[in-house]
Structures are given as C-alpha cells and as structure tokens.
C-alpha cells in the first residue's frame, strides 16, 4: 500500500507542476520555457546586473520555489541546517552544469517542457542527459563521494531564504535598481503575484515529493525504482495536452521557441548537465529545494549556477536560437574535463587496487 501511494504521490506532484507550468505560460512566460530553473537563474543574474548580454529580470518563480521549500520544511520539521561537504567543489560543478544548460538552452525541467511542446531538439538532448547520468553512475559505483556534511548553526539554514526575501522586496519596492529586458525572453513574464504563487506551489510540491530529474533516472538504473520517472511523464502529459488544446504544439526541429537545431551540441550540453548533476546529487531544481530546506552546500551550488550564468553571457558561451558559439564549444571542453577531474579525484580506490599499488 505504501509503495502504491508513493507512486501516486509523485504522479500527482507531476500533474501539479505541469499545471503550474501551463498557467505561467498562459499568463505570459515564454513558450516551452514556462518554468526553467537554469533560464530563470540566468534571467535573475541579468536582473541584478551581473550579466548584460542576456535576458534580464528577477524571476519571482525562483524566489517562490525556494521559499515554498523553506516553508514546507519548517512546517514538517524537516528543516535541517547542514553543510561543509566540499563546498568549493560544488560551486565549480554548479558553474559547469550551468554552462552545459545554457549550451542546450534549458535545464532538465525545460527539456521535458520542450518535449511536451513538440521540440525534437529536446528529444535529441535527452540522449546526452541520460548519457551524462550514466557516466556519473559509473563513478558512484566506484566510490565517488564529496564527503559528508555536518550540522550547522540555524543562521546557515535561513540565510539563503532571507536573501530571496530581499530579492522579492527589491523586485516589488525598488524596481529602479533592477535591470529589465524590454524585448525577448526576459520581457516575457507572468504577473509577479501569479509567478510567486506558482513558484511557492512548485517549491512545496517538490520538497514533499523529493522531485529530481537526475535522481529519478539514477534510481531507475541503480535500484530499478521507476517511481520518479512517473513524475516526469505526468509533467510531460499535462503540458502536452494543454499545448494540443491551445494549438501551441509544434512537432519538429526548426523554429522552436528559444532553441537551436545543432543536434550534437544539444546532446553534449545536456550530457554535461547530467554528469555534473549526478556528482552533485541532484538537478538544478533539487538544488534549489535543498537550499530552501537548510542545506548550505546546495546554496553554494546555486551560487555556482549564478556565476555560471554570468560567465556564460558575459563571455559569449551561451547559445541562442542561431546556434552555439565558438567560445561555448571551448567552454564545454574545459568544463567536461574539469568534471571528469573532480570525479576521478573524489573516487575512492578499492582496497585491492591499493594493495596492488603497494
């Protein structure tokens, strides 16, 4: 009975997230990008003036997601300030994951939304995403670990949610200090209250369901547990049905909203996202939820995403509808090499290997 309820609970969570994404799209968020953690972090980075070459707008959805997770974790007494698990390494992995996401133009959640919109480039990218996760699993099976975390003072658990409250105040009360895009994806947005409410709902649901696009695939491979994959399917089905009803479904590769058709780089971008996120223990969405639940290591990872977004746009690494850039391709090679080095350096040697070496 418990297992059956668990499966139904993740399906319900997926339906709710899918409905929120549909609603945000209806009220003004970009097509096939109604709810994207990587893209919205990039937009928020621009809204704070940390990058000026890409979309600029502090996305209330992100604030809501983190605060929703924070509130639910407090209510359910699951808020646990912890940290100290290789924070600098996590920051670097966060940068690399964001570089990969902006080469593909989206996080794993947006990958699902793009598939539901008929974007076959995202279907191609899914190959790389799964491949990256499988690569990470190889290292997990060999003993990869970023070491344990430790209990921390309460202030560590509330610092990041407090920063997000300040961002919300800044967005609402002091817009003169915020950078806003006048056209393009950054100018396409749902009203603040609707965006914030949608984020709060998604944050609460994701915290309860432990929603994660990486761990679901990892668990299916390692433990034959396909429960979380039902959540992805539910999101996809809900958004697909809404797109079919509204006439927004468009099957094909060309002229998809905020996407490019370079199949190899769609694969490689999401490969980097899948690989890095597996080593981190969760996708960008999961890192946001954990940061809201008191995990300062995940908060550091989110700051790595912010740095990665700023670097990607300030140095011309991010892709556009026209395709990838030469700088982005070079950055991919560097980032994937860095992730492999981190994986090797944090993988324990087996006792037999140690004995042979001696």
Buried (B, 14 or more C-beta within 10 A) or exposed (E): EEEEEBBEBBBBBBBBBBBBBBBBBBBBBBBBBBBBBBBBBBBBBBBBEBBEEBBBBBBBBBBBBBBBBBBBBBEEEEBEBBBBBBBEBBBBBBBBBBBBBBBBBBBBBBBBBBBBBBBBBBBBBBBBBBBBBBBBBEBBEBEBBBEEBEEBEEEBBBBBBEBBBEBBEBBEEEEEEBBBBEEEBBBBBBEBEBBBBBBBBBBBBBBBBBBBBBBBBBBBBEEEBEBBBBBBBBBBBBBBBBBEEEEBBBEEBEEBBBBBBBBEBBBBBBBBBBBBBBBBBBBBBBBBBBBBBBBBBBBBBBBBBBBBBBBBBBBEBBBBEEEBBEEBBEBBEEBBEBBEEBBEEBBEEEEEEEEEEE
